[in-house]
Amino acid sequence: MKTTRRGFVRAGAGALGVSLAPRLARGQAPRNPTGGGFDVAVLGAGVFGSWTALELQRGGRRVALIDAYGPGNARASSGGQSRVIRMGYGDQEIYTRWSMRSLERWKALFGESGRGDQFQAAGVLWMAREQDPLTTKTLETLARLGVSHQRLDRSQLAARWPQIELGPITWAIHEPDSGYLMAFRAVQTVAQAAIAAGAVYVQEGIQPPAGRGALTSVTTRSGQSIHAKTFVFACGPWLPKLFPDLLGDRIFPTRQEVFYIGVPPGDDRFQSPAMPVWVDFAEEIYGLPDVEGRGFKVAPDRHGPPIDPDSVERVPTAETMARVHEFVGRRFPALKNAPILSAEVCQYENTSNGDFLLDRHPEHANAWLVGGGSGHGFKHGPAVGEYVAARIADGGPVDSKFSLATKQPVQNRTVF
Ligand SMILES: Cc1cc2nc3c(=O)[nH]c(=O)nc-3n(C[C@H](O)[C@H](O)[C@H](O)COP(=O)(O)OP(=O)(O)OC[C@H]3O[C@@H](n4cnc5c(N)ncnc54)[C@H](O)[C@@H]3O)c2cc1C
């Protein structure tokens, strides 16, 4: 590591996979390289914080981006190998619009960063039953908004994907232009772009802010102050730990397990293009094709038990493994008894109904609460960043859908 003219100490290229990432030296306060405090300090460099920092910095603000463990770290909700980007959202048209906008922005960023492989248009298949209100509403919304899609009946599905045992599935929607994002690497690409644009990255934990009224600074775990005019707390599942009184019963971090199943040797039926991303919301499960030889990904979407993102041991449970084996053997018979190659234990940071939380803190007028991704937020990182940056710039009110006031202390999921 060496000291830079900004007074930071640069980490080696491998520390984050982000070669531009300086670390805060022990006993050294982060400073705005052009003098004074920062315009905005973004706390948390997950997908929401990194995109917000990028938007703000490119919009001319002087931004500090701070993360306790690093962009896309293995504890973060953004830390997995891959994340689905689909346009379908039932009748929740705003999320379809945000997915459409976000996909454009992801592709543009990957194009300019030379990381075009971090989005793959593998297609997304929505498996549906005869009576399937969510998928029926999705079909209507996709048609109304002009999203490329196809409705397929059972015989068409069987002909195109014979490796899927359809069981109760009688029809499906195929979104050919959707697919998956390489999650933790994509977050690092965003953070790297923010740093390249001039944002100062610091790897440090932030202490919960004390008192009331406008904040002038936040304090790192090592006791340094970071001064800014505006603060964006984009701490994902850690938000209830930072603001226990306010969010302790409004954001529910739940344990979620993801499995990578080994496919038979030489069998390409579970890779793209033979296999799309698929979702079966009636069975609360979804999956992705085998990417980079890691295995065929299968992830139960049902909310798990409460989790502490700092201290939980990230090893899967026998119960979920058994459920995944049973489902895979039934829906993908060629993978019956196929081994689990690896697993990820992550967490959703659920709001009461699945709508994001993008609002000002009620007691710190210059602080923003940005989170509540609720198991579907990754794809929307670009739209979230644009939205938050725009509200910081115009001072305007937030949509009630994203407001703190609409977040209840009970869980009643309505966004899928
Ligand atoms: C298993 C799983 C599958 C998912 N699948 C999909 C999917 O297919 N498609 C999709 O769109 N979404 C999906 N999601 C949801 C999506 O990944 C999340 O909604 C999104 O990543 C949340 O991002 P975030 O930036 O809010 O939080 P995070 O990524 O958790 O980022 C928060 C950051 O804050 C930092 N931090 C926390 N506390 C502090 C502190 N005190 N000081 C400094 N830094 C701090 C952390 O280190 C972390 O990096 C999935 C989530 C999981 C867990």
The ligand as an SDF file (V2000), in Angstrom:
LIG
                    3D

 53 58  0  0  0  0  0  0  0  0999 V2000
  -30.2370  -14.4990   -2.0020 C   0  0  0  0  0  0  0  0  0  0  0  0
  -30.7040  -13.2230   -2.6260 C   0  0  0  0  0  0  0  0  0  0  0  0
  -31.1750  -13.2270   -3.9170 C   0  0  0  0  0  0  0  0  0  0  0  0
  -31.6230  -12.0490   -4.5100 C   0  0  0  0  0  0  0  0  0  0  0  0
  -32.0320  -12.0970   -5.8010 N   0  0  0  0  0  0  0  0  0  0  0  0
  -32.3170  -10.9480   -6.4440 C   0  0  0  0  0  0  0  0  0  0  0  0
  -32.5590  -10.9580   -7.8280 C   0  0  0  0  0  0  0  0  0  0  0  0
  -32.4870  -12.0180   -8.4660 O   0  0  0  0  0  0  0  0  0  0  0  0
  -32.8330   -9.7910   -8.4460 N   0  0  0  0  0  0  0  0  0  0  0  0
  -32.8760   -8.6210   -7.7720 C   0  0  0  0  0  0  0  0  0  0  0  0
  -33.1470   -7.5940   -8.3890 O   0  0  0  0  0  0  0  0  0  0  0  0
  -32.6310   -8.5680   -6.4280 N   0  0  0  0  0  0  0  0  0  0  0  0
  -32.3380   -9.7000   -5.7700 C   0  0  0  0  0  0  0  0  0  0  0  0
  -32.0470   -9.6920   -4.4330 N   0  0  0  0  0  0  0  0  0  0  0  0
  -32.1740   -8.4280   -3.6750 C   0  0  0  0  0  0  0  0  0  0  0  0
  -30.9760   -7.5310   -3.8330 C   0  0  0  0  0  0  0  0  0  0  0  0
  -29.7760   -8.2760   -3.9120 O   0  0  0  0  0  0  0  0  0  0  0  0
  -30.9310   -6.5330   -2.6770 C   0  0  0  0  0  0  0  0  0  0  0  0
  -32.1980   -5.8980   -2.5680 O   0  0  0  0  0  0  0  0  0  0  0  0
  -29.8630   -5.4800   -2.8960 C   0  0  0  0  0  0  0  0  0  0  0  0
  -28.6290   -6.0770   -3.1800 O   0  0  0  0  0  0  0  0  0  0  0  0
  -29.7630   -4.5880   -1.6720 C   0  0  0  0  0  0  0  0  0  0  0  0
  -28.6950   -3.6900   -1.8650 O   0  0  0  0  0  0  0  0  0  0  0  0
  -28.3330   -2.5980   -0.7840 P   0  0  0  0  0  0  0  0  0  0  0  0
  -27.3210   -1.7290   -1.4060 O   0  0  0  0  0  0  0  0  0  0  0  0
  -29.5600   -1.9860   -0.2340 O   0  0  0  0  0  0  0  0  0  0  0  0
  -27.7220   -3.4350    0.4450 O   0  0  0  0  0  0  0  0  0  0  0  0
  -26.2910   -4.1610    0.6060 P   0  0  0  0  0  0  0  0  0  0  0  0
  -25.8480   -4.7660   -0.6660 O   0  0  0  0  0  0  0  0  0  0  0  0
  -26.3770   -5.0540    1.7890 O   0  0  0  0  0  0  0  0  0  0  0  0
  -25.2990   -2.9850    0.9130 O   0  0  0  0  0  0  0  0  0  0  0  0
  -25.2500   -2.3640    2.1760 C   0  0  0  0  0  0  0  0  0  0  0  0
  -23.7960   -2.0090    2.4230 C   0  0  0  0  0  0  0  0  0  0  0  0
  -23.7250   -1.2180    3.6030 O   0  0  0  0  0  0  0  0  0  0  0  0
  -22.5300   -1.5310    4.2770 C   0  0  0  0  0  0  0  0  0  0  0  0
  -22.7100   -1.1480    5.6800 N   0  0  0  0  0  0  0  0  0  0  0  0
  -23.6220   -1.6150    6.5370 C   0  0  0  0  0  0  0  0  0  0  0  0
  -23.5100   -1.0140    7.7190 N   0  0  0  0  0  0  0  0  0  0  0  0
  -22.5080   -0.1230    7.6080 C   0  0  0  0  0  0  0  0  0  0  0  0
  -21.9020    0.8010    8.4900 C   0  0  0  0  0  0  0  0  0  0  0  0
  -22.3240    0.9340    9.7540 N   0  0  0  0  0  0  0  0  0  0  0  0
  -20.8780    1.5560    8.0340 N   0  0  0  0  0  0  0  0  0  0  0  0
  -20.4380    1.4350    6.7630 C   0  0  0  0  0  0  0  0  0  0  0  0
  -20.9730    0.5540    5.8770 N   0  0  0  0  0  0  0  0  0  0  0  0
  -21.9860   -0.1960    6.3070 C   0  0  0  0  0  0  0  0  0  0  0  0
  -22.3760   -3.0390    4.0700 C   0  0  0  0  0  0  0  0  0  0  0  0
  -21.0450   -3.4690    4.2010 O   0  0  0  0  0  0  0  0  0  0  0  0
  -22.9190   -3.2270    2.6540 C   0  0  0  0  0  0  0  0  0  0  0  0
  -21.8880   -3.2640    1.6810 O   0  0  0  0  0  0  0  0  0  0  0  0
  -31.6020  -10.8390   -3.8010 C   0  0  0  0  0  0  0  0  0  0  0  0
  -31.1180  -10.8290   -2.4880 C   0  0  0  0  0  0  0  0  0  0  0  0
  -30.6590  -11.9910   -1.9120 C   0  0  0  0  0  0  0  0  0  0  0  0
  -30.1050  -11.9580   -0.5280 C   0  0  0  0  0  0  0  0  0  0  0  0
  1  2  1  0
  2  3  1  0
  2 52  2  0
  3  4  2  0
  4  5  1  0
  4 50  1  0
  5  6  2  0
  6  7  1  0
  6 13  1  0
  7  8  2  0
  7  9  1  0
  9 10  1  0
 10 11  2  0
 10 12  1  0
 12 13  2  0
 13 14  1  0
 14 15  1  0
 14 50  1  0
 15 16  1  0
 16 17  1  0
 16 18  1  0
 18 19  1  0
 18 20  1  0
 20 21  1  0
 20 22  1  0
 22 23  1  0
 23 24  1  0
 24 25  2  0
 24 26  1  0
 24 27  1  0
 27 28  1  0
 28 29  2  0
 28 30  1  0
 28 31  1  0
 31 32  1  0
 32 33  1  0
 33 34  1  0
 33 48  1  0
 34 35  1  0
 35 36  1  0
 35 46  1  0
 36 37  1  0
 36 45  1  0
 37 38  2  0
 38 39  1  0
 39 40  1  0
 39 45  2  0
 40 41  1  0
 40 42  2  0
 42 43  1  0
 43 44  2  0
 44 45  1  0
 46 47  1  0
 46 48  1  0
 48 49  1  0
 50 51  2  0
 51 52  1  0
 52 53  1  0
M  END
$$$$
